[in-house]
Amino acid sequence: MPKDFSRTLRIADQIQRELADLIDHEIKDPRIIKVTLTGVEVDRDYAHAKVFYTTLGSKEENFLVEKGLDCARGFLRMQLSHRMKLRSVPQLHFIYDKSVEHGNYVSRLIDEAIAQEKQ
């Protein structure tokens, strides 16, 4: 495995851990509730980071969480710069992760099919 690739993964993991801690303990925005970070992808040049998240709320609450995270983006990036030893901290791009929602949907379909088969 190339050295640069493993460093990118380590940085992505550290960003995810630090952001999760910051969101839990430092963010006071009431819109940002029930947020789980599911992953972080960092570009090879470390200029941008895609931060994938999911929530347990309704579509309206998801919209509010998205707006809250967008507003907190600068604060979170500044806090990351204090916590991490990087030459430059990547720009953060928050992306809603639909995989959990999709998994719940598929699970529900399977449960319904099993219930119908038993009848």
C-alpha positions in Angstrom: 0.0 0.0 0.0 1.4 3.4 -0.9 2.5 5.5 2.0 0.4 8.5 0.9 -2.7 6.4 0.7 -2.4 5.2 4.3 -1.7 8.8 5.5 -4.9 10.0 3.7 -6.9 7.3 5.5 -5.3 8.2 8.9 -6.1 11.9 8.4 -9.7 11.1 7.4 -10.1 8.9 10.5 -8.7 11.6 12.7 -10.9 14.3 11.2 -14.0 12.0 11.7 -13.1 11.5 15.4 -12.3 15.2 16.0 -15.5 16.4 14.3 -17.6 13.9 16.2 -16.2 15.2 19.4 -16.6 18.8 18.4 -20.3 18.3 17.3 -21.1 16.5 20.6 -19.3 18.9 22.9 -18.7 22.3 21.3 -21.6 23.0 18.9 -24.5 24.8 20.6 -26.7 25.1 17.5 -30.1 23.5 18.4 -30.5 22.4 14.7 -27.6 20.0 15.0 -29.1 17.1 16.9 -28.9 13.3 16.6 -26.0 13.5 14.1 -23.8 10.5 13.4 -20.7 10.8 11.2 -20.5 7.8 9.0 -17.3 8.5 7.2 -14.8 11.1 5.9 -13.0 11.1 2.5 -10.1 13.4 2.1 -8.7 14.4 -1.3 -5.1 13.4 -2.1 -4.0 17.1 -1.8 -5.8 17.5 1.5 -7.7 20.5 0.2 -11.2 19.1 0.6 -12.9 16.6 2.9 -16.3 15.1 2.3 -17.9 14.4 5.7 -20.8 11.9 5.5 -23.4 12.0 8.2 -26.8 10.6 9.0 -29.5 11.6 11.4 -32.4 9.8 13.0 -34.9 12.6 12.4 -37.6 13.4 9.8 -36.9 15.0 6.5 -37.5 18.4 8.0 -35.1 17.8 10.8 -32.5 16.5 8.3 -32.9 19.8 6.4 -32.3 21.8 9.6 -29.2 19.6 10.5 -27.8 20.3 7.0 -28.3 24.0 7.4 -26.8 23.9 10.9 -23.7 22.0 9.7 -23.2 24.4 6.9 -23.3 27.3 9.3 -20.9 25.6 11.7 -18.4 24.6 8.9 -16.0 27.5 9.5 -16.0 27.0 13.3 -15.4 23.3 12.9 -12.6 23.9 10.5 -11.0 26.4 12.8 -11.3 24.0 15.7 -9.7 21.2 13.6 -6.8 23.5 12.9 -6.1 23.8 16.7 -6.5 20.0 17.3 -4.6 18.6 14.3 -1.0 19.0 13.2 -1.7 19.7 9.5 -0.1 22.4 7.3 -3.6 23.2 6.0 -7.0 21.9 7.2 -9.3 20.8 4.4 -12.4 22.6 3.4 -15.4 20.6 4.9 -18.2 19.5 2.7 -21.1 17.8 4.6 -23.0 15.2 2.7 -26.1 13.4 3.9 -25.4 9.6 3.9 -28.5 7.8 2.6 -27.1 4.3 3.1 -28.6 3.9 6.6 -32.0 5.1 5.4 -31.8 2.8 2.4 -30.8 -0.2 4.7 -33.8 0.4 6.9 -36.1 0.5 3.8 -34.7 -2.8 2.5 -35.0 -4.4 6.0 -38.6 -3.3 6.2 -39.3 -4.8 2.7 -37.8 -8.1 3.8 -39.8 -8.1 7.0 -43.0 -7.4 5.0 -42.2 -10.2 2.5 -41.6 -12.7 5.4 -44.8 -11.7 7.1 -46.8 -12.2 3.9 -45.2 -15.6 3.3 -46.3 -16.7 6.7 -49.9 -15.8 6.0 
